[in-house]
Amino acid sequence: MGFQDMYDRLVTDLRDPRTDGWFMMSTPWPTLAAVTIYILFVSFGRKFMACRQPFELKNILICYNFCLVLLSAILFEEFLVSAWFRSGFSLVCEPVNGSNDPMSIRLANACWWFYFSKIIELLDTIFFVLRKKNNQISFLHVYHHTTMPILWWVGVKFVPGGESYFSASINSFIHILMYTYYLLSAFGPRMQKYLWWKKYMTTLQLLQFWAILLHTIQAMYVSCGFPVGYGVALITYMVSHIILFSNFYYQTYHKKARLAQKTSENTNHVANGFMNGYDHHKHSLKVE
């Protein structure tokens, strides 16, 4: 049996037929093409911009971030209605309901929009490249943006509902806050005094990953019929994010803070030694 035969059999046997005709869901190739173009743009775009002035994208960024705040809020509301507040829906462990029940279709549709939002969010990095904000384009950033569309294409193709609600709804809520932060920062320096909560955004993102990890583990333990393979993949993915985000948090808020404190102490030491042009250290040596 060839690869194509194995793929066709896998898709035929395990897919959720409700999403067959949905945009970009027939095959993984459109999603993989979008991610490949994204990687190429990030790789060659920075070289292209190296000798050029950064683009001024203030108005575009304000519009873009506002739209993503709105989209994330709508998605969060959809997950609340179709899962969290839905009668008979188990928040502990819920299998995928493959019927054409209106609420099940609504949840599947919310999962598709969540997947498509990850395609839209590839623009985050495109804007960084065009604005020459290369310090923002870390391995963590690119890793997250390239893997989320692929993971969620698989999710919508095979498990558009059930336990998928939890990670998508939590992430939608976090993105309301995150894109609100980006929206405010897009207005320029005058908004900096309102952006003191950046550190706490990273903390919330870490808590998000831990919540998804623990919820997925307990759902697998309860075993309600949700595919174990997808749970294992999600746990592995969350562990990678916890490691990477923890390292980012340490490097950004602990290591840099200690370095800044050490620099400040050294500066004060030198300033005290030469106060008013008088070298106390040399004076002490002369006395001895």
C-alpha positions as CSV (number, residue, x, y, z in Angstrom):
1,M,0.0,0.0,0.0
2,G,1.4,3.4,-1.1
3,F,1.5,6.6,0.9
4,Q,-1.4,8.1,-1.0
5,D,-3.5,5.0,-0.4
6,M,-2.7,5.1,3.3
7,Y,-3.5,8.8,3.4
8,D,-6.8,8.3,1.6
9,R,-7.8,5.4,3.8
10,L,-6.9,7.4,7.0
11,V,-8.9,10.4,5.8
12,T,-11.9,8.3,4.8
13,D,-12.0,6.2,7.9
14,L,-11.2,8.8,10.6
15,R,-12.3,12.2,9.2
16,D,-15.4,14.1,10.3
17,P,-17.5,14.2,7.1
18,R,-19.4,17.3,8.4
19,T,-16.3,19.5,7.5
20,D,-15.5,18.0,4.1
21,G,-16.7,20.9,2.1
22,W,-15.5,23.6,4.4
23,F,-12.9,26.1,3.1
24,M,-9.3,24.7,3.2
25,M,-10.5,21.4,4.8
26,S,-10.5,19.0,1.8
27,T,-6.7,18.4,2.0
28,P,-3.9,19.7,4.2
29,W,-2.0,21.2,1.2
30,P,-3.5,24.7,1.4
31,T,-2.6,25.0,5.1
32,L,0.9,23.6,4.5
33,A,1.3,26.0,1.5
34,A,0.3,29.0,3.7
35,V,2.8,27.9,6.4
36,T,5.6,27.4,3.8
37,I,5.0,30.8,2.3
38,Y,5.1,32.2,5.8
39,I,8.4,30.6,6.6
40,L,9.9,31.7,3.3
41,F,8.7,35.3,3.9
42,V,10.2,35.4,7.4
43,S,13.5,33.9,6.2
44,F,14.0,36.1,3.1
45,G,11.9,39.1,4.2
46,R,14.4,40.1,6.9
47,K,17.2,40.0,4.3
48,F,15.1,42.1,1.9
49,M,14.4,44.7,4.6
50,A,18.0,44.8,5.9
51,C,19.0,47.8,3.7
52,R,15.5,49.4,3.6
53,Q,13.6,51.7,5.9
54,P,10.9,50.1,8.0
55,F,7.3,50.5,6.8
56,E,5.0,52.8,8.8
57,L,1.9,50.6,9.4
58,K,0.3,52.4,12.3
59,N,-3.2,52.6,10.9
60,I,-3.1,49.1,9.5
61,L,-2.0,47.7,12.8
62,I,-4.7,49.5,14.7
63,C,-7.3,48.0,12.3
64,Y,-5.7,44.6,12.3
65,N,-5.5,44.3,16.1
66,F,-9.0,45.7,16.6
67,C,-10.4,43.0,14.2
68,L,-8.5,40.2,16.0
69,V,-9.8,41.4,19.4
70,L,-13.3,41.3,17.9
71,L,-12.8,37.9,16.3
72,S,-11.3,36.4,19.5
73,A,-14.3,37.8,21.5
74,I,-16.8,36.3,19.1
75,L,-15.0,33.0,19.2
76,F,-14.9,33.0,23.0
77,E,-18.6,33.7,23.1
78,E,-19.3,30.9,20.6
79,F,-17.4,28.4,22.7
80,L,-19.3,29.5,25.8
81,V,-22.6,29.0,24.2
82,S,-21.9,25.8,22.3
83,A,-19.9,24.1,25.1
84,W,-19.5,25.7,28.5
85,F,-23.1,26.7,29.0
86,R,-24.7,23.9,26.9
87,S,-27.0,21.6,28.7
88,G,-25.7,18.1,28.9
89,F,-22.2,19.0,27.7
90,S,-19.5,17.5,30.0
91,L,-16.8,19.9,30.9
92,V,-14.8,17.1,32.3
93,C,-14.6,15.0,29.2
94,E,-16.8,15.2,26.1
95,P,-16.5,13.0,23.0
96,V,-17.1,14.5,19.5
97,N,-20.7,14.5,18.6
98,G,-20.7,13.7,14.9
99,S,-24.4,14.4,14.4
100,N,-26.0,17.3,12.6
101,D,-27.5,18.6,15.9
102,P,-27.5,22.4,15.6
103,M,-25.3,23.0,18.7
104,S,-22.8,20.4,17.6
105,I,-22.5,22.0,14.2
106,R,-22.2,25.4,15.9
107,L,-19.3,24.0,18.0
108,A,-17.6,22.5,14.9
109,N,-18.0,25.8,13.1
110,A,-16.4,27.7,16.0
111,C,-13.5,25.2,15.8
112,W,-13.1,26.0,12.1
113,W,-13.1,29.7,12.7
114,F,-10.5,29.2,15.4
115,Y,-8.4,27.3,13.0
116,F,-8.8,30.0,10.3
117,S,-7.8,32.7,12.9
118,K,-4.4,31.0,13.1
119,I,-4.0,31.5,9.4
120,I,-4.9,35.2,9.8
121,E,-2.4,35.5,12.7
122,L,0.5,34.6,10.5
123,L,0.3,38.3,9.6
124,D,1.7,39.1,13.1
125,T,5.2,38.1,11.9
126,I,4.7,39.6,8.5
127,F,4.2,43.0,10.1
128,F,7.2,42.5,12.3
129,V,9.3,41.9,9.2
130,L,8.0,44.9,7.4
131,R,8.6,47.1,10.5
132,K,12.0,45.6,11.0
133,K,11.1,44.5,14.5
134,N,13.4,41.5,14.2
135,N,13.9,41.2,18.0
136,Q,10.3,40.1,18.2
137,I,10.8,37.2,15.7
138,S,12.1,34.6,18.1
139,F,12.2,30.9,17.6
140,L,9.3,30.6,20.1
141,H,7.2,33.1,18.0
142,V,7.8,31.4,14.7
143,Y,7.4,27.9,16.2
144,H,4.0,28.8,17.6
145,H,2.8,30.5,14.4
146,T,3.8,27.7,12.1
147,T,2.5,24.8,14.2
148,M,-0.9,26.2,15.3
149,P,-2.5,26.2,11.8
150,I,-1.3,22.6,11.2
151,L,-2.5,21.3,14.6
152,W,-5.9,22.9,14.2
153,W,-6.3,21.7,10.6
154,V,-6.0,18.2,12.0
155,G,-8.4,19.1,14.9
156,V,-11.1,20.4,12.5
157,K,-10.6,17.6,10.1
158,F,-10.9,14.8,12.7
159,V,-12.2,16.1,16.0
160,P,-14.2,19.4,15.4
161,G,-15.9,19.4,18.8
162,G,-15.9,17.5,22.1
163,E,-12.7,18.1,24.1
164,S,-11.4,20.5,21.4
165,Y,-13.6,23.2,23.0
166,F,-11.3,23.6,26.1
167,S,-8.0,24.7,24.5
168,A,-9.7,26.8,21.8
169,S,-11.9,28.7,24.3
170,I,-9.0,29.3,26.7
171,N,-6.8,30.5,23.9
172,S,-9.5,32.8,22.5
173,F,-9.9,34.5,25.9
174,I,-6.1,35.0,26.2
175,H,-6.1,36.5,22.6
176,I,-8.7,39.0,23.6
177,L,-6.2,40.4,26.1
178,M,-3.2,39.9,23.9
179,Y,-4.5,41.7,20.9
180,T,-5.9,44.4,23.2
181,Y,-2.4,45.0,24.3
182,Y,-1.1,45.1,20.7
183,L,-4.0,47.5,19.8
184,L,-3.0,49.9,22.5
185,S,0.7,49.7,21.7
186,A,-0.1,50.5,18.1
187,F,-1.2,53.9,19.1
188,G,2.3,54.9,20.0
189,P,4.4,56.1,22.9
190,R,1.5,58.0,24.6
191,M,-0.1,54.6,25.4
192,Q,3.0,53.2,27.2
193,K,1.7,54.1,30.7
194,Y,-1.3,51.8,30.1
195,L,0.8,48.8,29.1
196,W,2.4,48.0,32.5
197,W,0.7,44.5,32.3
198,K,2.9,43.0,29.6
199,K,4.7,40.8,32.2
200,Y,1.3,39.4,33.4
201,M,0.3,38.6,29.8
202,T,3.2,36.1,29.7
203,T,2.2,34.7,33.0
204,L,-1.4,34.2,31.8
205,Q,-0.1,32.5,28.6
206,L,1.9,30.1,30.8
207,L,-1.1,29.4,33.0
208,Q,-3.1,28.7,29.8
209,F,-0.7,26.0,28.7
210,W,-0.7,24.4,32.2
211,A,-4.6,24.5,32.3
212,I,-4.8,22.8,28.9
213,L,-2.2,20.2,29.8
214,L,-3.9,19.2,33.1
215,H,-7.4,19.2,31.6
216,T,-6.2,17.0,28.7
217,I,-4.5,14.6,31.1
218,Q,-7.7,14.3,33.2
219,A,-9.9,13.9,30.1
220,M,-7.7,11.0,29.0
221,Y,-7.9,9.5,32.4
222,V,-11.7,9.7,32.4
223,S,-11.7,8.3,28.8
224,C,-15.0,9.4,27.4
225,G,-14.3,8.4,23.8
226,F,-12.3,11.4,22.6
227,P,-9.4,10.1,20.5
228,V,-6.4,9.4,22.7
229,G,-3.9,10.2,19.9
230,Y,-5.1,13.8,19.7
231,G,-4.8,14.0,23.5
232,V,-1.2,12.7,23.4
233,A,-0.3,15.2,20.6
234,L,-1.9,18.1,22.5
235,I,0.0,17.2,25.7
236,T,3.3,17.0,23.9
237,Y,2.6,20.3,22.2
238,M,1.7,22.0,25.6
239,V,4.9,20.7,27.2
240,S,7.0,22.2,24.4
241,H,5.2,25.6,24.9
242,I,5.6,25.5,28.7
243,I,9.4,24.9,28.3
244,L,9.8,27.6,25.6
245,F,7.6,30.2,27.4
246,S,9.2,29.5,30.7
247,N,12.6,30.2,29.2
248,F,11.3,33.4,27.6
249,Y,9.9,34.5,30.9
250,Y,13.2,33.8,32.7
251,Q,15.3,35.5,30.0
252,T,13.0,38.6,29.7
253,Y,11.9,39.3,33.3
254,H,14.5,37.6,35.6
255,K,17.8,37.6,33.8
256,K,17.4,41.1,32.3
257,A,16.2,42.4,35.7
258,R,19.3,41.0,37.5
259,L,21.6,42.4,34.8
260,A,20.0,45.8,35.0
261,Q,20.3,45.7,38.8
262,K,24.0,44.7,38.6
263,T,24.6,47.5,36.1
264,S,22.9,50.0,38.3
265,E,25.0,48.9,41.3
266,N,28.2,49.2,39.4
267,T,27.2,52.7,38.2
268,N,26.4,53.8,41.7
269,H,29.7,52.4,42.9
270,V,31.7,54.3,40.3
271,A,29.6,57.5,40.9
272,N,30.3,57.3,44.7
273,G,34.0,56.7,44.1
274,F,34.3,59.9,42.0
275,M,31.8,62.1,43.8
276,N,32.4,65.8,43.2
277,G,35.5,64.9,41.2
278,Y,37.2,63.4,44.3
279,D,38.6,59.8,44.0
280,H,37.9,58.2,47.3
281,H,39.6,54.9,46.2
282,K,42.9,56.6,45.3
283,H,42.7,58.7,48.5
284,S,42.4,55.6,50.6
285,L,45.4,54.0,48.9
286,K,47.5,57.1,49.5
287,V,46.6,57.1,53.2
288,E,47.8,53.5,53.5
